[in-house]
């Protein structure tokens, strides 16, 4: 599917370490996303940028594969070219698995 990167990513046994190297404090925003305190940038965008080796464009959207907003491991993130492409994935999931799963994630069923 165009719009996201599909390179295999290495598993990181210490999931916090990839942004601890930045030595920055984080917080959870009102929507459940982890952000850096100093810049308010979403950690997921920073992790995706590190993996791709470039800054993300303004239109690009980071998607959490498992729908868990706090799981910012590189192997859990897809980058879409824009919100429309990202939304299509949620629509496909909603058709196959239901709206609750597609938008709230697997944790809704745990």
Backbone as CSV, one residue per row, in Angstrom:
resi,resn,N_x,N_y,N_z,CA_x,CA_y,CA_z,C_x,C_y,C_z
1,UNK,0.857,-1.179,0.000,0.000,0.000,0.000,0.899,1.237,0.000
2,UNK,0.731,2.124,-0.957,1.572,3.317,-0.982,1.236,4.246,0.174
3,UNK,2.228,4.984,0.593,1.977,5.973,1.627,2.600,5.644,2.960
4,UNK,3.145,4.456,3.117,3.811,4.146,4.367,5.076,3.357,4.077
5,UNK,5.978,3.339,5.036,7.207,2.592,4.830,7.042,1.187,5.360
6,UNK,7.648,0.253,4.658,7.458,-1.146,4.994,8.770,-1.857,5.299
7,UNK,9.833,-1.106,5.499,11.108,-1.737,5.790,11.017,-2.485,7.110
8,UNK,11.628,-3.680,7.178,11.620,-4.382,8.458,12.382,-3.575,9.503
9,UNK,11.837,-3.518,10.680,12.445,-2.743,11.751,12.929,-3.682,12.841
10,UNK,14.034,-3.342,13.439,14.569,-4.178,14.504,13.751,-3.994,15.773
11,UNK,13.555,-5.090,16.486,12.855,-5.018,17.763,13.777,-4.397,18.794
12,UNK,13.261,-3.460,19.544,14.040,-2.806,20.584,13.566,-3.337,21.932
13,UNK,14.395,-4.125,22.635,13.944,-4.699,23.901,13.693,-3.663,24.986
14,UNK,14.220,-2.457,24.816,13.980,-1.380,25.768,13.256,-0.265,25.028
15,UNK,11.932,-0.346,24.921,11.199,0.574,24.061,11.364,2.048,24.403
16,UNK,11.677,2.388,25.635,11.832,3.796,25.982,13.186,4.344,25.541
17,UNK,14.166,3.478,25.301,15.530,3.942,25.075,15.684,4.775,23.814
18,UNK,14.877,4.539,22.788,15.078,5.279,21.552,14.746,6.751,21.696
19,UNK,13.922,7.138,22.643,13.776,8.575,22.837,14.374,9.053,24.147
20,UNK,14.841,8.145,24.983,15.598,8.568,26.155,16.946,9.146,25.745
21,UNK,17.457,8.716,24.572,18.727,9.273,24.110,18.595,10.776,23.875
22,UNK,17.402,11.230,23.653,17.166,12.662,23.504,17.218,13.345,24.870
23,UNK,17.104,12.534,25.921,17.184,13.026,27.294,16.111,14.079,27.568
24,UNK,14.913,13.790,27.136,13.819,14.748,27.288,12.683,14.123,28.088
25,UNK,11.963,14.965,28.770,10.787,14.515,29.510,9.588,14.488,28.574
26,UNK,8.658,13.591,28.873,7.460,13.466,28.049,6.214,13.513,28.930
27,UNK,5.086,13.715,28.274,3.792,13.683,28.954,2.762,13.098,27.996
28,UNK,1.621,12.702,28.534,0.516,12.183,27.727,-0.488,13.315,27.534
29,UNK,-0.812,13.626,26.281,-1.752,14.719,26.024,-3.199,14.259,26.218
30,UNK,-4.139,15.155,26.012,-5.555,14.866,26.261,-6.127,13.804,25.332
31,UNK,-5.435,13.527,24.219,-5.902,12.512,23.274,-5.181,11.179,23.450
32,UNK,-4.277,11.109,24.414,-3.587,9.860,24.712,-2.247,9.682,24.028
33,UNK,-1.758,10.704,23.324,-0.466,10.609,22.646,0.645,11.128,23.550
34,UNK,1.784,10.429,23.549,2.947,10.884,24.311,3.636,11.991,23.522
35,UNK,3.964,13.092,24.218,4.625,14.245,23.598,5.825,14.661,24.434
36,UNK,6.775,15.320,23.782,7.918,15.874,24.496,7.503,17.161,25.191
37,UNK,7.962,17.343,26.427,7.612,18.539,27.203,8.204,19.808,26.594
38,UNK,9.415,19.714,26.061,10.078,20.925,25.579,9.499,21.454,24.270
39,UNK,9.080,20.562,23.372,8.595,21.010,22.061,7.127,20.673,21.812
40,UNK,6.547,19.823,22.642,5.171,19.331,22.491,4.999,18.495,21.228
41,UNK,6.105,18.083,20.630,6.073,17.236,19.436,5.694,15.814,19.848
42,UNK,4.807,15.161,19.093,4.472,13.772,19.404,5.702,12.871,19.276
43,UNK,5.883,12.011,20.249,7.018,11.087,20.238,6.944,10.188,19.007
44,UNK,5.743,9.797,18.606,5.597,8.921,17.439,6.171,9.564,16.178
45,UNK,5.978,10.856,16.004,6.543,11.546,14.836,8.063,11.573,14.919
46,UNK,8.595,11.806,16.117,10.045,11.855,16.288,10.660,10.489,15.982
47,UNK,10.027,9.417,16.477,10.533,8.063,16.233,10.494,7.751,14.735
48,UNK,9.398,8.108,14.073,9.284,7.863,12.628,10.350,8.640,11.858
49,UNK,10.601,9.869,12.256,11.639,10.670,11.598,13.012,10.038,11.770
50,UNK,13.288,9.534,12.957,14.580,8.878,13.202,14.722,7.638,12.324
51,UNK,13.660,6.874,12.194,13.708,5.660,11.389,13.903,5.985,9.907
52,UNK,13.183,6.983,9.421,13.271,7.339,8.006,14.532,8.141,7.677
53,UNK,15.121,8.750,8.686,16.319,9.550,8.459,16.029,10.912,7.863
54,UNK,14.816,11.395,8.052,14.432,12.717,7.538,13.269,13.245,8.362
55,UNK,13.019,14.535,8.241,11.859,15.124,8.914,10.596,14.763,8.145
56,UNK,9.522,14.581,8.870,8.237,14.317,8.221,7.656,15.619,7.696
57,UNK,6.989,15.518,6.574,6.306,16.678,6.022,5.065,17.006,6.833
58,UNK,4.589,18.197,6.675,3.412,18.655,7.422,2.190,17.785,7.150
59,UNK,2.053,17.296,5.924,0.895,16.485,5.537,1.004,15.029,5.984
60,UNK,2.206,14.556,6.278,2.390,13.147,6.619,1.797,12.836,7.990
61,UNK,1.232,11.635,8.095,0.535,11.209,9.308,1.156,9.913,9.810
62,UNK,1.410,9.847,11.102,1.948,8.628,11.716,0.780,7.809,12.257
63,UNK,0.773,6.528,11.906,-0.298,5.605,12.296,0.275,4.535,13.219
64,UNK,-0.402,4.274,14.326,-0.015,3.194,15.237,-0.718,1.923,14.771
65,UNK,0.047,0.954,14.326,-0.509,-0.266,13.750,-1.443,-0.967,14.727
66,UNK,-1.035,-1.081,15.989,-1.868,-1.785,16.970,-2.901,-0.872,17.630
67,UNK,-3.003,0.359,17.164,-3.950,1.377,17.658,-3.668,1.788,19.100
68,UNK,-2.519,1.381,19.632,-2.127,1.753,20.989,-1.273,3.014,20.892
69,UNK,-1.824,4.146,21.268,-1.154,5.435,21.109,0.118,5.561,21.927
70,UNK,0.262,4.755,22.948,1.468,4.841,23.768,2.565,3.889,23.290
71,UNK,2.276,3.064,22.294,3.271,2.140,21.748,3.977,2.819,20.579
72,UNK,5.070,3.497,20.876,5.806,4.243,19.860,7.035,3.503,19.353
73,UNK,7.040,2.187,19.470,8.140,1.398,18.921,8.143,1.548,17.399
74,UNK,9.306,1.635,16.797,9.373,1.828,15.342,8.605,0.781,14.545
75,UNK,8.595,-0.464,15.008,7.895,-1.506,14.253,6.382,-1.437,14.420
76,UNK,5.886,-0.478,15.181,4.442,-0.293,15.341,3.941,0.950,14.603
77,UNK,4.799,1.605,13.847,4.419,2.864,13.204,4.471,2.769,11.686
78,UNK,3.440,3.305,11.048,3.412,3.501,9.601,3.313,4.994,9.368
79,UNK,3.902,5.459,8.292,3.796,6.870,7.927,3.014,6.959,6.620
80,UNK,1.922,7.709,6.659,1.092,7.910,5.476,1.367,9.281,4.877
81,UNK,1.165,9.392,3.581,1.424,10.650,2.883,0.494,11.763,3.341
82,UNK,-0.725,11.404,3.720,-1.688,12.422,4.148,-2.796,11.772,4.972
83,UNK,-3.671,12.595,5.512,-4.747,12.106,6.371,-5.743,11.249,5.596
84,UNK,-5.958,11.557,4.323,-6.906,10.775,3.519,-6.435,9.326,3.385
85,UNK,-5.150,9.127,3.121,-4.599,7.771,3.015,-4.699,7.051,4.357
86,UNK,-4.437,7.759,5.422,-4.539,7.194,6.771,-5.984,6.792,7.074
87,UNK,-6.905,7.643,6.716,-8.317,7.375,6.981,-8.803,6.136,6.225
88,UNK,-8.287,5.924,5.011,-8.689,4.748,4.227,-8.370,3.449,4.968
89,UNK,-7.248,3.411,5.661,-6.897,2.210,6.424,-7.917,1.970,7.524
90,UNK,-8.316,3.027,8.209,-9.325,2.878,9.256,-10.667,2.446,8.667
91,UNK,-11.015,2.950,7.503,-12.267,2.538,6.866,-12.240,1.059,6.500
92,UNK,-11.116,0.596,5.948,-10.989,-0.827,5.609,-11.078,-1.692,6.861
93,UNK,-10.393,-1.294,7.904,-10.465,-2.038,9.166,-11.889,-2.060,9.713
94,UNK,-12.569,-0.935,9.621,-13.932,-0.850,10.148,-14.853,-1.817,9.412
95,UNK,-14.657,-1.960,8.106,-15.480,-2.895,7.334,-15.229,-4.340,7.753
96,UNK,-13.969,-4.653,8.029,-13.618,-6.032,8.353,-13.771,-6.377,9.831
97,UNK,-13.441,-5.439,10.709,-13.385,-5.748,12.134,-14.358,-4.944,12.984
98,UNK,-15.005,-3.964,12.399,-15.925,-3.126,13.149,-15.308,-1.787,13.519
99,UNK,-16.164,-0.817,13.694,-15.738,0.555,13.978,-14.938,0.647,15.268
100,UNK,-15.380,-0.045,16.298,-14.713,0.017,17.606,-13.256,-0.416,17.499
101,UNK,-13.005,-1.516,16.802,-11.638,-2.008,16.647,-10.795,-1.037,15.828
102,UNK,-11.353,-0.553,14.755,-10.583,0.280,13.839,-10.128,1.589,14.465
103,UNK,-10.985,2.192,15.243,-10.650,3.512,15.770,-10.166,3.496,17.215
104,UNK,-10.531,2.489,17.979,-10.098,2.456,19.378,-9.040,1.409,19.621
105,UNK,-8.868,0.491,18.688,-7.783,-0.470,18.775,-8.120,-1.749,19.496
106,UNK,-7.131,-2.606,19.510,-7.286,-3.917,20.131,-7.556,-3.800,21.616
107,UNK,-7.043,-2.750,22.239,-7.209,-2.632,23.689,-8.681,-2.525,24.087
108,UNK,-9.551,-2.150,23.150,-10.981,-2.096,23.448,-11.527,-3.497,23.719
109,UNK,-10.803,-4.515,23.256,-11.260,-5.893,23.428,-10.492,-6.640,24.504
110,UNK,-9.514,-6.007,25.151,-8.717,-6.684,26.181,-9.463,-6.730,27.473
